[in-house]
Amino acid sequence: MDQHNQPPQGAVKPEWAMSRRDRKRKALREAGIEPARFPWVVVVGIVLLGGAAAFVIPQFTNPKASTPAEAVEQSSAPVTKQLLAIDVATARVETLIEVLKATGSLAPRRQVAITSQVSGTIEEVPVRVGDAVKAGDVLVQVDAETSTIQLQQQRATAAATRAQLAQAVSQLERTEGLAARGLSPDATVEAERASIEALKANLEALEAGVAAAELSIRNATITAPFDGVVAARSIEPGQVIAPGAALVEVVDLSVMELTAYVPVSASPTLRQGQNVTLTVEGIPGRAFAGTVQGISPVAAKGTRTVPVLVSVDNADGVLRGGMFATGQIVTDEVAGALAVPSAALRQDDEGQHVLAIVDGKLERRAVEAGRSWNGASKVQLSAGLEAGTVFVSGRLDDLEPGMNVTVLEN
């Protein structure tokens, strides 16, 4: 029971109203012992001492804020901003380029599917898929025995006809002599002349037949039209073929072509001879150089893109037909220019500027901005910034000229 609930001094509670604690205190008094009171004053004193210690102890343990005057002085000291290295760059002279993205599949510049021009039985196929061949190498040999017999027949018939023609010409000369003396009628002369013309026409037909038989024999041997690699083989020895049958396919991998598609709105910036840098799926870490060879004058049907033909040198043969490539066509280029990222440009009442970092402090450098490059990621400067100047390249809006800064490594 606390002091507020205790009866007045000298008052005695009746026995029936006493609690167990009251009876215990009464027994102590009757024995001449004064009951102890709860030490509230001690508790309050401990709490007050603890608060005072929490205030006083830091004053002695923190030498930087040992007095109120020193604390005020610390709060007014300049703040040093910390910048990441990725938000800082060094101005340098470089070559600025404007690029146009182009994608497509690679294909050999020269590829031909060779078909048969004769009928017959395949005698030999000395090449297989993947074999490298030179121009003139035999790819397929067709049996030419039938063509050889036909050639011999045509030649013999032509020789006989040629002899008949020579005899007819001699006979016409004699007949014309007799007709000049009146010993032979003119009708005989005309008949012999007509016979000679018929023999000449027959001989021409036979000579054409000879040429055709010779060509058939030559076509029975199929050779490579250029240096390349066998990409497909559709026949086997012993197979009977007819004219037009597919035989082999040869490709030239020394030069590859990429048919890329670019937006029709960007086509005016394209021209033949522009440089192209390609990356190819399946060949990481390597870039290939190409050149724009042709530009379609119309957009592809059903699209708003223009086909662009890009030629790529493949002397080492690492590229293959069907590989997917992504290219960047260089549509414009300026050497010896100084540019900054677009995010580095800042605008205030005085105009455009960048924040240079000089001896750990930000300085305002007014600049003259020119053309934007590479999809507006960079802006060319014509004045205001020298090569070698370190500046803030990131979009950090809380920075102001005069601030102290330090650059942290990423």
TADA-V914773 format. One record per residue. N is the residue number from 1. RES is the residue in one small letter. PHI is phi as a letter, one per 30 degrees, with the letter a starting at -180 (999 if undefined). Layout:
n={N N}
res={RES RES}
phi={PHI PHI}
This chain:
n={1 2 3 4 5 6 7 8 9 10 11 12 13 14 15 16 17 18 19 20 21 22 23 24 25 26 27 28 29 30 31 32 33 34 35 36 37 38 39 40 41 42 43 44 45 46 47 48 49 50 51 52 53 54 55 56 57 58 59 60 61 62 63 64 65 66 67 68 69 70 71 72 73 74 75 76 77 78 79 80 81 82 83 84 85 86 87 88 89 90 91 92 93 94 95 96 97 98 99 100 101 102 103 104 105 106 107 108 109 110 111 112 113 114 115 116 117 118 119 120 121 122 123 124 125 126 127 128 129 130 131 132 133 134 135 136 137 138 139 140 141 142 143 144 145 146 147 148 149 150 151 152 153 154 155 156 157 158 159 160 161 162 163 164 165 166 167 168 169 170 171 172 173 174 175 176 177 178 179 180 181 182 183 184 185 186 187 188 189 190 191 192 193 194 195 196 197 198 199 200 201 202 203 204 205 206 207 208 209 210 211 212 213 214 215 216 217 218 219 220 221 222 223 224 225 226 227 228 229 230 231 232 233 234 235 236 237 238 239 240 241 242 243 244 245 246 247 248 249 250 251 252 253 254 255 256 257 258 259 260 261 262 263 264 265 266 267 268 269 270 271 272 273 274 275 276 277 278 279 280 281 282 283 284 285 286 287 288 289 290 291 292 293 294 295 296 297 298 299 300 301 302 303 304 305 306 307 308 309 310 311 312 313 314 315 316 317 318 319 320 321 322 323 324 325 326 327 328 329 330 331 332 333 334 335 336 337 338 339 340 341 342 343 344 345 346 347 348 349 350 351 352 353 354 355 356 357 358 359 360 361 362 363 364 365 366 367 368 369 370 371 372 373 374 375 376 377 378 379 380 381 382 383 384 385 386 387 388 389 390 391 392 393 394 395 396 397 398 399 400 401 402 403 404 405 406 407 408 409 410}
res={m d q h n q p p q g a v k p e w a m s r r d r k r k a l r e a g i e p a r f p w v v v v g i v l l g g a a a f v i p q f t n p k a s t p a e a v e q s s a p v t k q l l a i d v a t a r v e t l i e v l k a t g s l a p r r q v a i t s q v s g t i e e v p v r v g d a v k a g d v l v q v d a e t s t i q l q q q r a t a a a t r a q l a q a v s q l e r t e g l a a r g l s p d a t v e a e r a s i e a l k a n l e a l e a g v a a a e l s i r n a t i t a p f d g v v a a r s i e p g q v i a p g a a l v e v v d l s v m e l t a y v p v s a s p t l r q g q n v t l t v e g i p g r a f a g t v q g i s p v a a k g t r t v p v l v s v d n a d g v l r g g m f a t g q i v t d e v a g a l a v p s a a l r q d d e g q h v l a i v d g k l e r r a v e a g r s w n g a s k v q l s a g l e a g t v f v s g r l d d l e p g m n v t v l e n}
phi={999 d d d c d d e d j d b d d e d c d d d d d d d d d d d d d d i c d d d c d d d d d d d d d d d d d d d d d d d e d d c d c d d b d b e d d d d d d d c d d c c d c c d d d c b b c d b d b c c b c c b d b b l c d b d d b a b c d c d c b c l c d c a b d b b d j d d b c e j d d c b b c e c d d d d d d d d d d d d d d d d d d d d d d d d d d d d d d d d d d d d c i c b d d d d d d d d d d d d d d d d d d d d d d d d d d d d d d d d d d d d c c c d d a d a b d c a b c b b e j d c b b e j d d c b b b b c c d b c b c c c b b e d d c d d d c a d j d d b c c c b d j b d i b c c c b b d c a b d d b d d d i b c b c d b c c c b d b d d i d d b d j d d b c b b d d c a a b c i c c b b e e d d d b b b d d k d a b c d c b h i b d b d b d b c d c d d b h i i d b b d c c a j b c d j d d b d c c d c d d d b e j d d b b c c d d}
